Amino acid sequence: RVPEQHRASESPPSWLRGVYLPPALHPLNKTFVKGAEWQDTDSSQEKRRAFLQDFCRKYNSRKKLQTHLVHLVSRIYVEDRHKVLYCEVPKAGCSNWKRVLMVLSGLAASANNISHDDVHYGKHLRKLDSYDLKGIYTRLNMYTKFIFVRDPMERLVSAFRDKFEHPNSYYHPVFGKAIIKKYRHNADEEALKTGSGVKFKEFIQYLLDSHRPVGMDIHWEQVSKLCYPCLINYDFIGKFETLEEDANYFLQLVGAPANLKFPKFKDRHSSDERTSTEVVRQYLKELSKEERQLTYDFYYLDYLMFNYTSP
Protein backbone atom coordinates (compact mmCIF):
# COMPACT_ATOMS: atom_id res chain seq x y z
CA ARG A 1 0.00 0.00 0.00
CA VAL A 2 3.06 2.27 0.12
CA PRO A 3 4.18 4.18 -3.00
CA GLU A 4 7.17 2.66 -4.77
CA GLN A 5 9.43 5.61 -4.17
CA HIS A 6 9.09 5.07 -0.41
CA ARG A 7 9.66 1.33 -0.66
CA ALA A 8 12.77 1.90 -2.74
CA SER A 9 14.41 4.25 -0.29
CA GLU A 10 13.56 3.61 3.33
CA SER A 11 10.73 2.21 5.38
CA PRO A 12 7.98 4.77 5.80
CA PRO A 13 7.08 5.94 9.30
CA SER A 14 4.67 3.60 11.04
CA TRP A 15 1.83 6.10 10.79
CA LEU A 16 1.98 6.02 6.97
CA ARG A 17 1.60 2.26 6.62
CA GLY A 18 -1.77 1.11 5.40
CA VAL A 19 -3.04 4.62 4.68
CA TYR A 20 -2.41 4.84 0.97
CA LEU A 21 -4.56 3.63 -1.88
CA PRO A 22 -5.14 1.53 -3.79
CA PRO A 23 -6.65 -1.20 -1.64
CA ALA A 24 -9.14 -3.43 -3.39
CA LEU A 25 -12.64 -2.04 -3.72
CA HIS A 26 -14.29 -4.22 -1.10
CA PRO A 27 -17.88 -5.30 -1.76
CA LEU A 28 -20.45 -3.85 0.61
CA ASN A 29 -21.98 -6.27 3.09
CA LYS A 30 -25.63 -6.36 1.99
CA THR A 31 -26.86 -9.14 4.29
CA PHE A 32 -29.12 -6.74 6.20
CA VAL A 33 -30.80 -5.27 3.10
CA LYS A 34 -34.35 -6.50 2.62
CA GLY A 35 -36.52 -6.07 -0.45
CA ALA A 36 -35.78 -5.02 -4.01
CA GLU A 37 -36.65 -1.34 -3.56
CA TRP A 38 -32.98 -0.39 -3.11
CA GLN A 39 -31.72 -1.62 -6.48
CA ASP A 40 -31.38 1.81 -8.07
CA THR A 41 -29.75 3.28 -4.98
CA ASP A 42 -27.35 0.36 -4.80
CA SER A 43 -26.47 0.72 -8.49
CA SER A 44 -25.73 4.43 -8.02
CA GLN A 45 -23.61 3.60 -5.01
CA GLU A 46 -21.47 1.08 -6.85
CA LYS A 47 -20.92 3.55 -9.70
CA ARG A 48 -19.85 6.29 -7.28
CA ARG A 49 -17.40 4.04 -5.50
CA ALA A 50 -15.89 2.79 -8.74
CA PHE A 51 -15.70 6.34 -10.13
CA LEU A 52 -13.86 7.65 -7.06
CA GLN A 53 -11.50 4.67 -7.04
CA ASP A 54 -10.72 5.21 -10.71
CA PHE A 55 -10.22 8.94 -10.21
CA CYS A 56 -7.82 8.38 -7.29
CA ARG A 57 -5.85 5.87 -9.27
CA LYS A 58 -5.46 8.31 -12.18
CA TYR A 59 -4.87 11.39 -10.06
CA ASN A 60 -2.33 9.48 -7.97
CA SER A 61 -2.73 11.91 -5.07
CA ARG A 62 -1.10 9.49 -2.63
CA LYS A 63 2.27 10.68 -3.94
CA LYS A 64 1.49 14.28 -3.12
CA LEU A 65 0.37 14.05 0.49
CA GLN A 66 2.14 12.68 3.51
CA THR A 67 0.05 13.72 6.47
CA HIS A 68 0.06 12.20 9.90
CA LEU A 69 -2.65 9.56 10.24
CA VAL A 70 -4.18 11.27 13.29
CA HIS A 71 -4.78 14.39 11.18
CA LEU A 72 -6.26 12.36 8.32
CA VAL A 73 -8.97 10.97 10.60
CA SER A 74 -9.67 14.10 12.66
CA ARG A 75 -13.12 14.67 11.07
CA ILE A 76 -14.26 11.06 11.41
CA TYR A 77 -16.89 10.08 14.00
CA VAL A 78 -17.02 6.59 15.47
CA GLU A 79 -20.08 4.48 16.25
CA ASP A 80 -18.85 1.20 17.74
CA ARG A 81 -22.16 -0.67 18.10
CA HIS A 82 -22.79 -0.86 14.37
CA LYS A 83 -19.12 -0.52 13.47
CA VAL A 84 -19.37 2.60 11.32
CA LEU A 85 -17.11 5.59 10.69
CA TYR A 86 -18.63 8.83 9.42
CA CYS A 87 -16.52 11.63 7.95
CA GLU A 88 -18.29 14.90 8.64
CA VAL A 89 -18.79 17.24 5.70
CA PRO A 90 -20.53 20.40 6.99
CA LYS A 91 -23.57 21.58 4.99
CA ALA A 92 -24.18 18.09 3.61
CA GLY A 93 -26.58 16.75 6.22
CA CYS A 94 -23.97 16.42 8.98
CA SER A 95 -26.18 17.61 11.88
CA ASN A 96 -28.81 14.98 11.20
CA TRP A 97 -26.15 12.33 10.62
CA LYS A 98 -24.71 13.04 14.05
CA ARG A 99 -28.21 12.73 15.50
CA VAL A 100 -28.53 9.34 13.82
CA LEU A 101 -25.16 8.23 15.21
CA MET A 102 -26.32 9.19 18.70
CA VAL A 103 -29.40 7.01 18.26
CA LEU A 104 -27.37 4.11 16.85
CA SER A 105 -25.00 4.25 19.82
CA GLY A 106 -27.83 4.28 22.36
CA LEU A 107 -27.26 7.88 23.48
CA ALA A 108 -30.77 8.93 22.41
CA ALA A 109 -34.06 7.20 21.71
CA SER A 110 -34.98 9.37 18.74
CA ALA A 111 -33.21 11.75 16.39
CA ASN A 112 -36.14 14.16 16.48
CA ASN A 113 -35.64 15.48 20.00
CA ILE A 114 -31.88 16.12 19.92
CA SER A 115 -31.12 19.85 19.90
CA HIS A 116 -28.64 21.58 17.63
CA ASP A 117 -26.42 22.42 20.62
CA ASP A 118 -26.41 18.82 21.82
CA VAL A 119 -25.37 17.69 18.37
CA HIS A 120 -22.50 20.13 17.92
CA TYR A 121 -21.38 21.01 21.44
CA GLY A 122 -22.49 18.08 23.57
CA LYS A 123 -19.29 15.99 23.11
CA HIS A 124 -21.43 12.84 23.03
CA LEU A 125 -19.78 11.32 19.99
CA ARG A 126 -16.18 10.22 19.85
CA LYS A 127 -13.83 11.02 16.97
CA LEU A 128 -11.39 8.55 15.51
CA ASP A 129 -8.34 10.67 16.37
CA SER A 130 -9.11 10.21 20.07
CA TYR A 131 -8.05 6.54 19.88
CA ASP A 132 -4.49 5.23 19.98
CA LEU A 133 -2.91 4.14 16.70
CA LYS A 134 -3.98 0.53 17.14
CA GLY A 135 -7.57 1.64 17.75
CA ILE A 136 -7.48 3.86 14.67
CA TYR A 137 -6.08 1.14 12.41
CA THR A 138 -8.48 -1.51 13.71
CA ARG A 139 -11.49 0.67 12.99
CA LEU A 140 -10.24 1.87 9.61
CA ASN A 141 -9.74 -1.73 8.52
CA MET A 142 -12.83 -3.31 10.09
CA TYR A 143 -15.59 -0.68 10.16
CA THR A 144 -17.84 0.56 7.36
CA LYS A 145 -16.59 4.02 6.37
CA PHE A 146 -19.05 6.48 4.87
CA ILE A 147 -19.17 10.05 3.66
CA PHE A 148 -21.93 12.36 2.37
CA VAL A 149 -21.00 15.11 -0.08
CA ARG A 150 -22.76 17.97 -1.86
CA ASP A 151 -22.38 20.03 -5.01
CA PRO A 152 -19.44 22.29 -4.03
CA MET A 153 -21.02 25.58 -5.04
CA GLU A 154 -24.30 24.75 -3.28
CA ARG A 155 -22.39 23.79 -0.17
CA LEU A 156 -20.40 27.05 -0.30
CA VAL A 157 -23.47 29.27 -0.70
CA SER A 158 -25.29 27.32 2.02
CA ALA A 159 -22.37 27.92 4.40
CA PHE A 160 -22.29 31.63 3.59
CA ARG A 161 -26.03 32.04 4.15
CA ASP A 162 -25.91 30.14 7.43
CA LYS A 163 -22.89 31.88 8.95
CA PHE A 164 -23.13 35.42 7.60
CA GLU A 165 -26.81 36.16 6.88
CA HIS A 166 -28.01 35.27 10.38
CA PRO A 167 -26.83 36.53 13.77
CA ASN A 168 -23.78 34.54 14.82
CA SER A 169 -21.65 35.14 17.90
CA TYR A 170 -18.59 33.44 16.41
CA TYR A 171 -18.48 33.92 12.64
CA HIS A 172 -19.33 37.63 12.64
CA PRO A 173 -16.67 38.79 15.13
CA VAL A 174 -14.00 36.31 14.03
CA PHE A 175 -14.45 36.08 10.26
CA GLY A 176 -16.79 38.96 9.49
CA LYS A 177 -14.69 41.71 11.08
CA ALA A 178 -11.51 40.53 9.34
CA ILE A 179 -13.26 40.19 5.96
CA ILE A 180 -14.88 43.64 6.11
CA LYS A 181 -11.66 45.29 7.28
CA LYS A 182 -9.61 43.90 4.39
CA TYR A 183 -12.06 43.81 1.48
CA ARG A 184 -14.58 46.63 2.05
CA HIS A 185 -13.44 50.10 1.08
CA ASN A 186 -14.70 52.88 3.36
CA ALA A 187 -16.34 50.44 5.79
CA ASP A 188 -18.33 52.20 8.48
CA GLU A 189 -17.51 51.87 12.18
CA GLU A 190 -20.52 49.70 12.97
CA ALA A 191 -19.57 47.07 10.36
CA LEU A 192 -15.95 47.06 11.52
CA LYS A 193 -17.08 46.71 15.13
CA THR A 194 -19.62 43.88 14.69
CA GLY A 195 -18.47 42.07 11.56
CA SER A 196 -22.10 41.77 10.47
CA GLY A 197 -23.35 42.23 6.93
CA VAL A 198 -20.54 40.53 4.99
CA LYS A 199 -21.39 40.47 1.28
CA PHE A 200 -20.99 37.29 -0.76
CA LYS A 201 -18.46 38.98 -3.06
CA GLU A 202 -16.36 39.94 -0.02
CA PHE A 203 -16.57 36.39 1.29
CA ILE A 204 -15.31 35.06 -2.06
CA GLN A 205 -12.45 37.57 -2.04
CA TYR A 206 -11.44 36.16 1.35
CA LEU A 207 -11.81 32.56 0.13
CA LEU A 208 -9.57 33.10 -2.90
CA ASP A 209 -6.95 35.20 -1.09
CA SER A 210 -3.66 33.33 -0.57
CA HIS A 211 -3.00 35.76 2.30
CA ARG A 212 -6.34 35.44 4.08
CA PRO A 213 -6.68 37.66 7.15
CA VAL A 214 -8.18 34.68 9.01
CA GLY A 215 -7.80 30.96 8.35
CA MET A 216 -10.01 28.41 6.65
CA ASP A 217 -13.07 26.87 8.25
CA ILE A 218 -14.55 23.39 7.95
CA HIS A 219 -17.82 24.76 6.57
CA TRP A 220 -16.14 25.82 3.32
CA GLU A 221 -12.99 23.71 3.34
CA GLN A 222 -12.72 21.33 0.38
CA VAL A 223 -13.94 17.77 1.01
CA SER A 224 -10.61 16.58 -0.38
CA LYS A 225 -8.94 18.23 2.65
CA LEU A 226 -11.59 17.30 5.22
CA CYS A 227 -11.95 13.60 4.52
CA TYR A 228 -9.04 12.66 2.22
CA PRO A 229 -11.11 10.41 -0.08
CA CYS A 230 -8.05 9.25 -2.01
CA LEU A 231 -6.22 8.16 1.13
CA ILE A 232 -9.09 6.68 3.13
CA ASN A 233 -11.09 4.10 1.21
CA TYR A 234 -14.74 5.03 1.89
CA ASP A 235 -17.14 2.12 1.55
CA PHE A 236 -20.22 4.28 1.00
CA ILE A 237 -20.51 7.64 -0.78
CA GLY A 238 -23.79 9.42 -0.21
CA LYS A 239 -24.89 12.63 -1.85
CA PHE A 240 -26.93 15.48 -0.41
CA GLU A 241 -28.91 15.59 -3.65
CA THR A 242 -30.26 12.08 -2.90
CA LEU A 243 -29.86 12.36 0.86
CA GLU A 244 -32.94 10.56 2.10
CA GLU A 245 -32.73 7.46 -0.08
CA ASP A 246 -28.95 7.16 0.29
CA ALA A 247 -29.11 7.58 4.05
CA ASN A 248 -31.92 5.08 4.59
CA TYR A 249 -30.21 2.55 2.33
CA PHE A 250 -27.01 2.94 4.33
CA LEU A 251 -28.91 2.41 7.59
CA GLN A 252 -30.18 -0.88 6.20
CA LEU A 253 -26.67 -1.87 5.14
CA VAL A 254 -25.33 -1.54 8.68
CA GLY A 255 -28.26 -3.25 10.39
CA ALA A 256 -29.81 -0.20 12.04
CA PRO A 257 -33.14 -0.66 13.88
CA ALA A 258 -36.00 -0.92 11.38
CA ASN A 259 -37.78 2.10 12.88
CA LEU A 260 -34.78 4.41 12.52
CA LYS A 261 -35.15 6.65 9.47
CA PHE A 262 -33.00 9.58 8.49
CA PRO A 263 -34.58 12.84 9.78
CA LYS A 264 -36.21 15.06 7.19
CA PHE A 265 -36.22 18.31 9.15
CA LYS A 266 -33.95 21.29 8.45
CA ASP A 267 -31.60 21.78 11.36
CA ARG A 268 -31.69 25.58 11.63
CA HIS A 269 -33.28 28.58 9.89
CA SER A 270 -36.13 26.30 8.90
CA SER A 271 -38.12 29.16 7.35
CA ASP A 272 -35.34 29.94 4.85
CA GLU A 273 -35.56 28.65 1.32
CA ARG A 274 -33.17 25.75 0.89
CA THR A 275 -30.00 26.46 -1.04
CA SER A 276 -30.92 25.19 -4.49
CA THR A 277 -29.38 25.53 -7.94
CA GLU A 278 -31.49 28.62 -8.55
CA VAL A 279 -30.49 30.20 -5.23
CA VAL A 280 -26.82 29.56 -6.06
CA ARG A 281 -27.26 31.19 -9.46
CA GLN A 282 -28.48 34.39 -7.81
CA TYR A 283 -25.41 34.56 -5.57
CA LEU A 284 -23.00 33.84 -8.40
CA LYS A 285 -24.40 36.84 -10.29
CA GLU A 286 -22.67 39.03 -7.71
CA LEU A 287 -19.28 37.76 -8.87
CA SER A 288 -17.23 38.61 -11.92
CA LYS A 289 -16.64 35.91 -14.51
CA GLU A 290 -13.06 35.59 -13.28
CA GLU A 291 -14.19 35.18 -9.65
CA ARG A 292 -16.67 32.49 -10.64
CA GLN A 293 -13.95 30.60 -12.51
CA LEU A 294 -11.48 30.90 -9.61
CA THR A 295 -14.10 29.67 -7.15
CA TYR A 296 -14.73 26.64 -9.34
CA ASP A 297 -10.97 26.09 -9.55
CA PHE A 298 -10.79 26.21 -5.74
CA TYR A 299 -13.19 23.24 -5.55
CA TYR A 300 -11.90 21.57 -8.69
CA LEU A 301 -10.90 18.33 -6.98
CA ASP A 302 -14.26 18.02 -5.22
CA TYR A 303 -16.03 18.43 -8.55
CA LEU A 304 -13.88 15.74 -10.13
CA MET A 305 -13.82 13.23 -7.27
CA PHE A 306 -17.57 13.08 -6.87
CA ASN A 307 -18.53 13.56 -10.50
CA TYR A 308 -20.36 16.85 -10.13
CA THR A 309 -21.11 18.93 -13.21
CA SER A 310 -19.24 22.23 -13.35
CA PRO A 311 -21.58 25.23 -12.92
VENWO-V837559 format. One record per backbone hydrogen bond with DSSP energy under -0.5 kcal/mol. CO is the residue of the C=O (numbers start at 1). NH is the residue of the N-H. If there is no record, write none. Layout:
co=[CO CO]
nh=[NH NH]
This chain:
co=[3 3 4 5 6 13 13 14 16 16 24 28 30 36 38 39 40 41 42 43 44 45 46 47 48 49 50 51 52 53 54 55 56 60 61 61 68 68 69 71 73 73 75 75 76 77 78 79 83 84 85 85 86 86 87 88 89 93 94 95 96 97 98 99 100 101 102 102 103 110 111 113 115 116 117 117 118 126 127 128 132 133 134 135 136 137 138 139 143 144 145 145 146 147 149 151 152 153 154 155 156 157 158 159 160 160 161 164 168 170 171 171 172 174 175 176 177 178 179 180 183 184 188 189 190 191 199 200 201 202 203 204 205 206 209 217 217 222 222 223 223 228 228 230 231 232 236 236 238 239 240 242 243 244 245 246 247 248 249 250 251 252 257 259 269 274 276 277 278 279 280 281 283 284 288 289 290 291 292 293 294 295 296 297 299 300 301 302 303 304]
nh=[6 7 8 9 10 16 17 17 19 20 26 30 33 39 42 43 44 45 46 47 48 49 50 51 52 53 54 55 56 57 58 59 60 63 64 65 71 72 73 74 76 129 77 88 128 86 126 84 144 79 87 146 77 88 148 90 92 97 98 99 100 101 102 103 104 105 107 108 106 113 114 115 119 120 121 122 122 78 130 131 136 137 138 139 140 141 142 143 145 85 235 236 87 238 240 155 156 157 158 159 160 161 162 163 164 165 165 197 172 174 175 176 177 178 179 180 181 182 183 184 185 187 192 193 194 195 203 204 205 206 207 208 209 209 212 220 221 225 226 227 228 231 232 21 233 234 147 238 149 242 243 246 247 248 249 250 251 252 253 254 256 255 260 261 272 276 280 281 282 283 284 285 286 287 292 293 294 295 296 297 298 299 299 300 303 304 305 306 308 307]
